[in-house]
Each structure stands twice: as C-alpha cells, then as structure tokens.
C-alpha cells in the first residue's frame, strides 16, 4: 500500500485481495479481515476499506454475511478470470474507439499499453 501511488488506496486494497484470490493464496470460503481490523492494521479510514470490500463484493470476489464477516466467494477461479477479462475487454474497446477516432495506429496503441502495464510493476 502506498499513499503516493497513482491509484487510490481502496483500489490498491481491492487489487491485492483479487490477486491473492486469483493466485489461490486466499481460498474459497476463507474469511478475510474485518473492515475495522484491516483499517486499523493499515492505519487508514474504515470507509476506505469499506469501499474496497464493496467493490470486491460487486465483482463477485467476496461475500458478506451479516454478523459473521466477509469471505472469499465460493465461485471458481475460472469465473473470476472470465469476469476480469470481460471488464478489460470493455475498457479496451473504448480505448480502441478513441484511438481510431484520433488516428492512432495499433502499433502505437500496443506501445502505450505495454508502457502503462509495466509502469507500476
């Protein structure tokens, strides 16, 4: 986590939890830290963690049970991967439309994508 990163903290939290689920580090049905405990350990606002968890739930990565906490969704990794690929395709489609309207060729678009992808690695 970095306050100086280009992405908001809630997105960084969501991305890290998604990556842990996708890699199998977090298993289906496994509990994840409560909003309060994660906020306390990261020394950030509860609202920031709450927003990250809301995004994870919306994307199908976690399930929240009132009074029990948040758990990794029991859906399989293929589902997660497919959902993420659909989102990426939507963004790529929009980027391609903009590139075509601006006269940017595919080589330049690939160069830009590669640069952006490797930038925060």
N, C-alpha and C positions, 0 to 999 in steps of 0.2 A: 504494500500500500504506500502510496506517495501523494502527499498534498500538492506536490509540484508537477505531477503528471498532467498530461493534456486532457485526460478523461476524468470525469467526476468520480469521487470515492465510491458512490453506490454502484457505478458501472464496473469499477475495479473489483469490488466485492463479488458482484454477480459473475463476472468473467472467471474469477478464481474458483468459485464454487462450481460453476459449469465445467471448468477444466478438470476439477477433481472428480466430478461425476463421470465425465466422458472417459477419463483415464482408468476408472474403476477404483480409484483411491477411496471414494465415498460410494458405498453400495446401496442398492435399492432397499428402502425401509429403514436405513440408518438415520438416527437423529442427527441434526446439525445444531450448532449452538443457538441458544435462545437469542432473540433480538437484543435483549438487555445485556446478556453476558458477552456477546460479540462486541457490542458497542463499548462496553467497559474495557474489554481486553485491548481493543484498538484505540481507545481513548477518543471516540468520535460520538456524534449525536445518535441517539436511538432512532431518530427519524431517518437518518441516512441508511442505517441497516434495514429499517422497515421498508424503505423504498427498494433496496436491493432484493429483499426477500419477496416483495410484491411482484417485481419483475421476474424473478425465478419461478414463482408460482404461476404467473401468467404464461410463461414459456413452457410450463409443464415439467420443470425440473424438480420442484419440491411440492409437498402437500402440507397444509397446516391443519392441525386438529386442535380445536378449542380446548384449552386446559391441559393439553399434552405436549404441544410444541410443533416444531417443523421437522419434516422427514424427507429424505430423498424419495422421489416418486418411484413407484414400482414398475414404471414403464421401462422398456429395454433400451440399450444404447443405440440400437438402430433407429428407434423412434427419435431420440434426441438429435442424432446426427441428421436425420431427414428434416426435422423441424428447423435446425440451424441452416441447413443448405437452402431451404425454401426462403428463409429471410435474406440470406446472402444473394440469392438469385434476384429477389425483388430490388435490392439495392443496386446490384449490377445492371439490371435492366434500366433503372432510372439513370445511372451513370452513363450507360451506352447511349441513351436518348440524348443526354446533354452533350456528350462527345460528338455524336453525329451532327447535331444542330450547330455545334461550334466548329465543325470541320477538323476535329482531332482524329487522327488515324489510329488504328488498332495497335500499332507498334508503340505509339506514344502513350496510349491508354495502358498497355501492358507494363511499360516502363514506370508509369506513375503508380500503378497497383503494386508492383514489386518494391518500389521505393517506400511506399506507405506501409506495406506489410512488414518490411524488415526494419523500419524506423524504430519501433519500440521494443524490438527483440532483445 
